[in-house]
């Protein structure tokens, strides 16, 4: 760290040699986690300053293009990315830095920047701050949500991806208070998951966010189940077991509880998605068990036999071994 910090102190805010240094520090902060604490304050402050300076310069340029030069927004982008690295690495420790700065105000401006790369980095930072210190993000949600909704536009894949992920993280933190915003984002998410040729990562992120929204606001999201259940199951059957997948599947189970009819037409896809789990947590496994057996009891033994005849042999085997259906 000392030579990196020495280099950091020697470079001026206008020096493009800052780019690789900021990128390097971002990786270091993410990897060192709380080990980065002794260095975090000056690094954090400078990133905020870089964002602030670039925004101010952009503002002056837009008002007086004949007197001022357009700013190099890469300074702001790498600074936002380094702040993301700090939030990810330091977790809750970043809270006191956020508390003493105007980062949320700056983020509000960055999220509306005309340059897609600035918005992309802003939404990544928003997601990381949501995970690390949500009490500072929460007062801004009413202002931020409409902007996130506007950026659910798959023309800009990376912007859309990060906005989608941030909405999912915010949903988990907001719980039932997410209710007023479901209408702002859900129609866009359902449209994206049904689009042909959508990149795999965006499909997966969209499915996870729909699941998370449905977990906290099942009454609002469950009526839409028939609109997304098939592509939802298809896009999440291939991802490995992890926390995001866990929260998304809990959401789908809660929604099926609210609107079981919404999944009937595509139940084979749900069975296939359930079978993709290697080792779900016990309570999630119970949720799967109840839905599968509930469906089987509902249709009756004979219809279930006919239904499960269409299963590929491997799927039949797994469901029988894991869930006794």
MARLUM-507788 format. One record per residue (C-alpha): residue number from 1; x, y, z. Coordinates in Angstrom, 2 decimals, decimal comma, m for minus. Layout:
<lumtors>
@num=NUM | xx=X | yy=Y | zz=Z
...
</lumtors>
This chain:
<lumtors>
@num=1 | xx=0,00 | yy=0,00 | zz=0,00
@num=2 | xx=2,62 | yy=2,70 | zz=0,81
@num=3 | xx=3,92 | yy=3,03 | zz=m2,78
@num=4 | xx=0,34 | yy=3,08 | zz=m4,08
@num=5 | xx=m0,60 | yy=5,83 | zz=m1,64
@num=6 | xx=2,57 | yy=7,76 | zz=m2,51
@num=7 | xx=1,60 | yy=7,62 | zz=m6,19
@num=8 | xx=m1,95 | yy=8,63 | zz=m5,21
@num=9 | xx=m0,67 | yy=11,72 | zz=m3,39
@num=10 | xx=1,63 | yy=12,74 | zz=m6,20
@num=11 | xx=m0,98 | yy=12,66 | zz=m9,00
@num=12 | xx=m3,16 | yy=15,70 | zz=m9,56
@num=13 | xx=m6,94 | yy=15,38 | zz=m9,98
@num=14 | xx=m6,59 | yy=16,18 | zz=m13,70
@num=15 | xx=m3,95 | yy=13,52 | zz=m14,39
@num=16 | xx=m5,12 | yy=10,59 | zz=m16,52
@num=17 | xx=m2,59 | yy=8,35 | zz=m14,78
@num=18 | xx=m5,21 | yy=8,29 | zz=m12,01
@num=19 | xx=m7,38 | yy=5,91 | zz=m14,07
@num=20 | xx=m5,25 | yy=2,75 | zz=m13,73
@num=21 | xx=m4,42 | yy=3,66 | zz=m10,13
@num=22 | xx=m8,09 | yy=4,03 | zz=m9,16
@num=23 | xx=m8,92 | yy=0,75 | zz=m10,90
@num=24 | xx=m6,09 | yy=m0,96 | zz=m9,08
@num=25 | xx=m7,19 | yy=0,42 | zz=m5,69
@num=26 | xx=m10,75 | yy=m0,71 | zz=m6,38
@num=27 | xx=m9,61 | yy=m4,33 | zz=m6,73
@num=28 | xx=m7,34 | yy=m4,00 | zz=m3,69
@num=29 | xx=m10,17 | yy=m2,57 | zz=m1,54
@num=30 | xx=m12,57 | yy=m5,34 | zz=m2,58
@num=31 | xx=m9,96 | yy=m8,00 | zz=m1,78
@num=32 | xx=m8,57 | yy=m6,55 | zz=1,47
@num=33 | xx=m12,03 | yy=m5,85 | zz=2,91
@num=34 | xx=m11,61 | yy=m4,44 | zz=6,42
@num=35 | xx=m7,83 | yy=m4,56 | zz=5,89
@num=36 | xx=m8,33 | yy=m1,49 | zz=3,72
@num=37 | xx=m9,79 | yy=0,53 | zz=6,63
@num=38 | xx=m6,57 | yy=2,43 | zz=7,48
@num=39 | xx=m6,46 | yy=3,85 | zz=3,93
@num=40 | xx=m10,16 | yy=4,32 | zz=3,22
@num=41 | xx=m10,81 | yy=7,88 | zz=4,39
@num=42 | xx=m8,54 | yy=9,87 | zz=2,04
@num=43 | xx=m9,37 | yy=7,50 | zz=m0,84
@num=44 | xx=m13,10 | yy=7,91 | zz=m0,27
@num=45 | xx=m12,87 | yy=11,71 | zz=0,06
@num=46 | xx=m10,90 | yy=12,06 | zz=m3,13
@num=47 | xx=m13,36 | yy=9,94 | zz=m5,11
@num=48 | xx=m16,22 | yy=12,13 | zz=m3,92
@num=49 | xx=m14,21 | yy=15,22 | zz=m4,89
@num=50 | xx=m13,52 | yy=13,82 | zz=m8,37
@num=51 | xx=m17,23 | yy=13,15 | zz=m8,91
@num=52 | xx=m18,15 | yy=16,59 | zz=m7,62
@num=53 | xx=m15,56 | yy=18,39 | zz=m9,77
@num=54 | xx=m16,59 | yy=16,54 | zz=m12,93
@num=55 | xx=m20,29 | yy=17,27 | zz=m12,33
@num=56 | xx=m19,55 | yy=20,96 | zz=m11,72
@num=57 | xx=m17,45 | yy=21,16 | zz=m14,87
@num=58 | xx=m20,18 | yy=19,45 | zz=m16,92
@num=59 | xx=m22,70 | yy=21,93 | zz=m15,57
@num=60 | xx=m20,52 | yy=24,94 | zz=m16,50
@num=61 | xx=m19,84 | yy=23,49 | zz=m19,94
@num=62 | xx=m23,57 | yy=22,95 | zz=m20,63
@num=63 | xx=m24,35 | yy=26,54 | zz=m19,64
@num=64 | xx=m21,37 | yy=28,24 | zz=m21,34
@num=65 | xx=m19,93 | yy=25,89 | zz=m23,99
@num=66 | xx=m17,94 | yy=28,76 | zz=m25,48
@num=67 | xx=m16,10 | yy=29,50 | zz=m22,20
@num=68 | xx=m15,54 | yy=26,06 | zz=m20,68
@num=69 | xx=m14,20 | yy=22,74 | zz=m21,90
@num=70 | xx=m16,27 | yy=19,57 | zz=m21,73
@num=71 | xx=m15,08 | yy=17,45 | zz=m18,79
@num=72 | xx=m13,49 | yy=14,03 | zz=m19,21
@num=73 | xx=m16,19 | yy=11,94 | zz=m17,54
@num=74 | xx=m13,85 | yy=8,97 | zz=m17,17
@num=75 | xx=m12,61 | yy=10,64 | zz=m13,98
@num=76 | xx=m16,10 | yy=10,39 | zz=m12,56
@num=77 | xx=m16,65 | yy=6,83 | zz=m13,82
@num=78 | xx=m13,47 | yy=5,41 | zz=m12,24
@num=79 | xx=m14,20 | yy=7,32 | zz=m9,02
@num=80 | xx=m17,71 | yy=5,81 | zz=m8,83
@num=81 | xx=m16,26 | yy=2,36 | zz=m9,50
@num=82 | xx=m13,71 | yy=2,79 | zz=m6,71
@num=83 | xx=m16,48 | yy=3,90 | zz=m4,33
@num=84 | xx=m18,29 | yy=0,67 | zz=m5,30
@num=85 | xx=m15,15 | yy=m1,29 | zz=m4,49
@num=86 | xx=m14,94 | yy=0,43 | zz=m1,09
@num=87 | xx=m18,61 | yy=m0,25 | zz=m0,31
@num=88 | xx=m18,22 | yy=m3,89 | zz=m1,33
@num=89 | xx=m14,94 | yy=m4,37 | zz=0,52
@num=90 | xx=m15,72 | yy=m2,42 | zz=3,71
@num=91 | xx=m19,40 | yy=m3,38 | zz=4,00
@num=92 | xx=m20,91 | yy=m1,70 | zz=7,07
@num=93 | xx=m17,65 | yy=0,16 | zz=7,80
@num=94 | xx=m18,35 | yy=2,48 | zz=4,87
@num=95 | xx=m21,35 | yy=3,84 | zz=6,76
@num=96 | xx=m19,47 | yy=6,60 | zz=8,64
@num=97 | xx=m17,82 | yy=7,80 | zz=5,42
@num=98 | xx=m21,19 | yy=8,01 | zz=3,65
@num=99 | xx=m22,72 | yy=9,79 | zz=6,65
@num=100 | xx=m20,12 | yy=12,57 | zz=6,46
@num=101 | xx=m20,38 | yy=13,17 | zz=2,71
@num=102 | xx=m22,87 | yy=14,35 | zz=0,11
@num=103 | xx=m22,50 | yy=11,19 | zz=m1,98
@num=104 | xx=m26,26 | yy=10,51 | zz=m2,19
@num=105 | xx=m26,87 | yy=13,96 | zz=m3,71
@num=106 | xx=m24,05 | yy=13,42 | zz=m6,22
@num=107 | xx=m25,34 | yy=9,95 | zz=m7,04
@num=108 | xx=m28,76 | yy=11,40 | zz=m7,83
@num=109 | xx=m27,10 | yy=13,61 | zz=m10,46
@num=110 | xx=m24,88 | yy=10,84 | zz=m11,85
@num=111 | xx=m27,87 | yy=8,52 | zz=m12,27
@num=112 | xx=m29,35 | yy=11,08 | zz=m14,68
@num=113 | xx=m26,20 | yy=11,71 | zz=m16,69
@num=114 | xx=m26,51 | yy=11,59 | zz=m20,47
@num=115 | xx=m23,54 | yy=9,22 | zz=m20,75
@num=116 | xx=m24,55 | yy=5,54 | zz=m20,35
@num=117 | xx=m21,22 | yy=4,58 | zz=m18,72
@num=118 | xx=m21,79 | yy=7,12 | zz=m15,93
@num=119 | xx=m25,26 | yy=5,72 | zz=m15,26
@num=120 | xx=m23,93 | yy=2,17 | zz=m15,38
@num=121 | xx=m21,37 | yy=2,92 | zz=m12,63
@num=122 | xx=m23,94 | yy=4,93 | zz=m10,63
@num=123 | xx=m26,39 | yy=2,02 | zz=m10,44
@num=124 | xx=m23,61 | yy=m0,37 | zz=m9,44
@num=125 | xx=m22,66 | yy=1,99 | zz=m6,60
@num=126 | xx=m26,31 | yy=2,37 | zz=m5,60
@num=127 | xx=m26,63 | yy=m1,42 | zz=m5,31
@num=128 | xx=m23,42 | yy=m1,70 | zz=m3,27
@num=129 | xx=m24,45 | yy=1,13 | zz=m0,92
@num=130 | xx=m27,87 | yy=m0,51 | zz=m0,52
@num=131 | xx=m26,13 | yy=m3,65 | zz=0,69
@num=132 | xx=m23,59 | yy=m1,82 | zz=2,88
@num=133 | xx=m25,53 | yy=1,02 | zz=4,54
@num=134 | xx=m29,19 | yy=1,08 | zz=3,54
@num=135 | xx=m30,31 | yy=3,66 | zz=6,16
@num=136 | xx=m28,47 | yy=6,32 | zz=4,08
@num=137 | xx=m30,08 | yy=5,16 | zz=0,83
@num=138 | xx=m33,62 | yy=4,79 | zz=2,13
@num=139 | xx=m34,54 | yy=8,51 | zz=2,34
@num=140 | xx=m33,70 | yy=8,84 | zz=m1,39
@num=141 | xx=m35,76 | yy=5,90 | zz=m2,67
@num=142 | xx=m38,80 | yy=7,97 | zz=m3,71
@num=143 | xx=m36,55 | yy=10,11 | zz=m5,94
@num=144 | xx=m34,38 | yy=7,24 | zz=m7,18
@num=145 | xx=m37,04 | yy=4,68 | zz=m8,15
@num=146 | xx=m38,49 | yy=6,58 | zz=m11,16
@num=147 | xx=m34,94 | yy=7,03 | zz=m12,52
@num=148 | xx=m34,24 | yy=3,31 | zz=m12,12
@num=149 | xx=m37,51 | yy=2,57 | zz=m13,94
@num=150 | xx=m36,48 | yy=4,79 | zz=m16,86
@num=151 | xx=m33,19 | yy=2,90 | zz=m17,18
@num=152 | xx=m34,76 | yy=m0,53 | zz=m17,58
@num=153 | xx=m34,02 | yy=m0,19 | zz=m21,26
@num=154 | xx=m32,23 | yy=m3,18 | zz=m22,84
@num=155 | xx=m30,73 | yy=m0,96 | zz=m25,57
@num=156 | xx=m28,04 | yy=m0,18 | zz=m23,00
@num=157 | xx=m27,37 | yy=m3,67 | zz=m21,70
@num=158 | xx=m24,92 | yy=m2,80 | zz=m18,89
@num=159 | xx=m26,95 | yy=0,16 | zz=m17,64
@num=160 | xx=m30,12 | yy=m1,95 | zz=m17,67
@num=161 | xx=m28,32 | yy=m4,83 | zz=m15,94
@num=162 | xx=m27,03 | yy=m2,67 | zz=m13,08
@num=163 | xx=m30,35 | yy=m0,84 | zz=m12,65
@num=164 | xx=m32,15 | yy=m4,20 | zz=m12,49
@num=165 | xx=m29,70 | yy=m5,57 | zz=m9,91
@num=166 | xx=m29,98 | yy=m2,42 | zz=m7,78
@num=167 | xx=m33,80 | yy=m2,68 | zz=m7,76
@num=168 | xx=m33,51 | yy=m6,27 | zz=m6,51
@num=169 | xx=m31,15 | yy=m5,27 | zz=m3,69
@num=170 | xx=m33,41 | yy=m2,34 | zz=m2,74
@num=171 | xx=m36,48 | yy=m4,65 | zz=m2,69
@num=172 | xx=m34,84 | yy=m6,98 | zz=m0,17
@num=173 | xx=m34,07 | yy=m4,02 | zz=2,13
@num=174 | xx=m37,40 | yy=m2,22 | zz=1,69
@num=175 | xx=m39,65 | yy=m5,23 | zz=2,28
@num=176 | xx=m43,36 | yy=m4,36 | zz=2,10
@num=177 | xx=m42,49 | yy=m0,66 | zz=1,72
@num=178 | xx=m41,53 | yy=m1,49 | zz=m1,87
@num=179 | xx=m45,25 | yy=m1,62 | zz=m2,69
@num=180 | xx=m45,68 | yy=1,89 | zz=m4,20
@num=181 | xx=m42,85 | yy=1,22 | zz=m6,67
@num=182 | xx=m43,87 | yy=m2,19 | zz=m8,06
@num=183 | xx=m45,94 | yy=m0,53 | zz=m10,81
@num=184 | xx=m42,98 | yy=1,65 | zz=m11,80
@num=185 | xx=m40,60 | yy=m1,24 | zz=m12,49
@num=186 | xx=m42,50 | yy=m4,51 | zz=m12,92
@num=187 | xx=m43,94 | yy=m3,90 | zz=m16,43
@num=188 | xx=m40,41 | yy=m3,17 | zz=m17,75
@num=189 | xx=m38,95 | yy=m6,26 | zz=m16,07
@num=190 | xx=m41,70 | yy=m8,51 | zz=m17,48
@num=191 | xx=m41,11 | yy=m7,05 | zz=m20,92
@num=192 | xx=m37,33 | yy=m7,64 | zz=m20,71
@num=193 | xx=m37,66 | yy=m11,27 | zz=m19,56
@num=194 | xx=m39,94 | yy=m11,99 | zz=m22,55
@num=195 | xx=m37,77 | yy=m10,31 | zz=m25,18
@num=196 | xx=m36,08 | yy=m12,56 | zz=m27,74
@num=197 | xx=m32,25 | yy=m12,50 | zz=m27,85
@num=198 | xx=m31,81 | yy=m10,84 | zz=m24,45
@num=199 | xx=m28,28 | yy=m11,60 | zz=m23,13
@num=200 | xx=m28,12 | yy=m14,38 | zz=m20,54
@num=201 | xx=m26,80 | yy=m12,20 | zz=m17,69
@num=202 | xx=m29,57 | yy=m9,65 | zz=m18,11
@num=203 | xx=m32,20 | yy=m12,44 | zz=m18,18
@num=204 | xx=m30,81 | yy=m13,93 | zz=m14,98
@num=205 | xx=m30,65 | yy=m10,58 | zz=m13,22
@num=206 | xx=m34,18 | yy=m9,71 | zz=m14,34
@num=207 | xx=m35,53 | yy=m13,05 | zz=m13,11
@num=208 | xx=m33,81 | yy=m12,62 | zz=m9,72
@num=209 | xx=m35,21 | yy=m9,10 | zz=m9,33
@num=210 | xx=m38,75 | yy=m10,21 | zz=m10,28
@num=211 | xx=m38,45 | yy=m13,00 | zz=m7,70
@num=212 | xx=m37,23 | yy=m10,57 | zz=m5,04
@num=213 | xx=m40,00 | yy=m8,08 | zz=m5,80
@num=214 | xx=m42,52 | yy=m10,92 | zz=m5,54
@num=215 | xx=m41,01 | yy=m12,04 | zz=m2,25
@num=216 | xx=m41,62 | yy=m8,67 | zz=m0,57
@num=217 | xx=m44,83 | yy=m7,71 | zz=m2,45
@num=218 | xx=m46,47 | yy=m11,00 | zz=m3,50
@num=219 | xx=m49,98 | yy=m9,53 | zz=m3,72
@num=220 | xx=m48,82 | yy=m6,99 | zz=m6,32
@num=221 | xx=m46,58 | yy=m9,27 | zz=m8,41
@num=222 | xx=m48,35 | yy=m12,67 | zz=m8,26
@num=223 | xx=m51,23 | yy=m11,71 | zz=m10,61
@num=224 | xx=m48,58 | yy=m11,33 | zz=m13,35
@num=225 | xx=m47,22 | yy=m14,90 | zz=m12,89
@num=226 | xx=m48,57 | yy=m16,26 | zz=m16,21
@num=227 | xx=m46,74 | yy=m13,42 | zz=m18,00
@num=228 | xx=m43,28 | yy=m14,42 | zz=m16,80
@num=229 | xx=m43,18 | yy=m17,84 | zz=m15,12
@num=230 | xx=m41,90 | yy=m19,78 | zz=m18,16
@num=231 | xx=m38,95 | yy=m17,53 | zz=m19,12
@num=232 | xx=m38,29 | yy=m17,02 | zz=m15,37
@num=233 | xx=m37,85 | yy=m20,74 | zz=m14,78
@num=234 | xx=m35,82 | yy=m21,21 | zz=m17,97
@num=235 | xx=m33,36 | yy=m18,44 | zz=m17,14
@num=236 | xx=m32,73 | yy=m19,49 | zz=m13,52
@num=237 | xx=m32,44 | yy=m23,25 | zz=m14,01
@num=238 | xx=m28,84 | yy=m22,87 | zz=m15,16
@num=239 | xx=m27,40 | yy=m20,73 | zz=m12,38
@num=240 | xx=m25,66 | yy=m22,31 | zz=m9,42
@num=241 | xx=m27,08 | yy=m22,26 | zz=m5,92
@num=242 | xx=m26,37 | yy=m18,93 | zz=m4,21
@num=243 | xx=m28,05 | yy=m16,27 | zz=m2,05
@num=244 | xx=m29,54 | yy=m14,40 | zz=m5,00
@num=245 | xx=m31,06 | yy=m17,55 | zz=m6,44
@num=246 | xx=m32,34 | yy=m18,46 | zz=m2,96
@num=247 | xx=m34,20 | yy=m15,16 | zz=m2,46
@num=248 | xx=m35,62 | yy=m15,29 | zz=m6,00
@num=249 | xx=m37,02 | yy=m18,81 | zz=m5,58
@num=250 | xx=m38,53 | yy=m17,93 | zz=m2,21
@num=251 | xx=m40,32 | yy=m15,13 | zz=m4,03
@num=252 | xx=m41,66 | yy=m17,47 | zz=m6,71
@num=253 | xx=m42,92 | yy=m19,91 | zz=m4,03
@num=254 | xx=m44,69 | yy=m17,14 | zz=m2,11
@num=255 | xx=m46,29 | yy=m15,90 | zz=m5,37
@num=256 | xx=m47,46 | yy=m19,41 | zz=m6,29
@num=257 | xx=m49,07 | yy=m19,52 | zz=m2,84
@num=258 | xx=m50,96 | yy=m16,32 | zz=m3,67
@num=259 | xx=m51,84 | yy=m17,26 | zz=m7,25
@num=260 | xx=m51,50 | yy=m21,04 | zz=m7,81
@num=261 | xx=m53,55 | yy=m20,81 | zz=m11,02
@num=262 | xx=m50,86 | yy=m18,57 | zz=m12,52
@num=263 | xx=m48,38 | yy=m21,43 | zz=m12,77
@num=264 | xx=m50,64 | yy=m24,32 | zz=m13,88
@num=265 | xx=m50,02 | yy=m23,95 | zz=m17,63
@num=266 | xx=m46,25 | yy=m23,93 | zz=m17,18
@num=267 | xx=m45,89 | yy=m26,21 | zz=m14,16
@num=268 | xx=m43,41 | yy=m28,49 | zz=m15,93
@num=269 | xx=m41,00 | yy=m25,51 | zz=m16,17
@num=270 | xx=m41,34 | yy=m24,91 | zz=m12,44
@num=271 | xx=m40,59 | yy=m28,61 | zz=m11,75
@num=272 | xx=m37,51 | yy=m28,38 | zz=m13,95
@num=273 | xx=m36,30 | yy=m25,20 | zz=m12,17
@num=274 | xx=m36,78 | yy=m26,82 | zz=m8,74
@num=275 | xx=m34,82 | yy=m29,85 | zz=m9,87
@num=276 | xx=m31,91 | yy=m27,56 | zz=m10,84
@num=277 | xx=m31,13 | yy=m26,97 | zz=m7,14
@num=278 | xx=m28,24 | yy=m29,00 | zz=m5,78
@num=279 | xx=m28,84 | yy=m28,28 | zz=m2,10
@num=280 | xx=m31,55 | yy=m25,76 | zz=m1,21
@num=281 | xx=m31,78 | yy=m24,68 | zz=2,44
@num=282 | xx=m34,17 | yy=m26,85 | zz=4,45
@num=283 | xx=m36,99 | yy=m24,31 | zz=4,64
@num=284 | xx=m36,77 | yy=m23,61 | zz=0,88
@num=285 | xx=m36,83 | yy=m27,37 | zz=0,21
@num=286 | xx=m40,00 | yy=m27,53 | zz=2,34
@num=287 | xx=m41,57 | yy=m24,78 | zz=0,22
@num=288 | xx=m40,79 | yy=m26,78 | zz=m2,95
@num=289 | xx=m42,13 | yy=m29,97 | zz=m1,34
@num=290 | xx=m45,44 | yy=m28,32 | zz=m0,39
@num=291 | xx=m45,99 | yy=m26,83 | zz=m3,86
@num=292 | xx=m45,16 | yy=m30,08 | zz=m5,71
@num=293 | xx=m47,34 | yy=m32,20 | zz=m3,41
@num=294 | xx=m50,10 | yy=m29,58 | zz=m3,40
@num=295 | xx=m50,20 | yy=m29,67 | zz=m7,19
@num=296 | xx=m50,15 | yy=m33,49 | zz=m7,24
@num=297 | xx=m53,00 | yy=m33,70 | zz=m4,68
@num=298 | xx=m54,97 | yy=m31,08 | zz=m6,60
@num=299 | xx=m54,89 | yy=m32,90 | zz=m9,95
@num=300 | xx=m55,13 | yy=m36,40 | zz=m8,49
@num=301 | xx=m52,85 | yy=m39,44 | zz=m8,83
@num=302 | xx=m53,95 | yy=m40,44 | zz=m12,33
@num=303 | xx=m53,55 | yy=m36,96 | zz=m13,86
@num=304 | xx=m50,20 | yy=m36,55 | zz=m12,10
@num=305 | xx=m48,99 | yy=m39,82 | zz=m13,65
@num=306 | xx=m50,00 | yy=m38,58 | zz=m17,11
@num=307 | xx=m48,39 | yy=m35,19 | zz=m16,43
@num=308 | xx=m45,11 | yy=m36,63 | zz=m15,17
@num=309 | xx=m44,91 | yy=m38,97 | zz=m18,17
@num=310 | xx=m43,81 | yy=m35,94 | zz=m20,21
@num=311 | xx=m40,82 | yy=m35,33 | zz=m17,91
@num=312 | xx=m37,35 | yy=m36,18 | zz=m19,21
@num=313 | xx=m36,12 | yy=m39,30 | zz=m17,31
@num=314 | xx=m33,51 | yy=m37,33 | zz=m15,33
@num=315 | xx=m36,07 | yy=m34,78 | zz=m14,10
@num=316 | xx=m38,49 | yy=m37,55 | zz=m13,10
@num=317 | xx=m35,71 | yy=m39,29 | zz=m11,17
@num=318 | xx=m34,60 | yy=m36,15 | zz=m9,31
@num=319 | xx=m38,10 | yy=m35,08 | zz=m8,27
@num=320 | xx=m38,88 | yy=m38,58 | zz=m7,08
@num=321 | xx=m35,61 | yy=m38,88 | zz=m5,14
@num=322 | xx=m35,64 | yy=m35,36 | zz=m3,61
@num=323 | xx=m39,35 | yy=m34,67 | zz=m3,14
@num=324 | xx=m41,09 | yy=m38,05 | zz=m3,35
@num=325 | xx=m43,38 | yy=m37,11 | zz=m6,25
</lumtors>
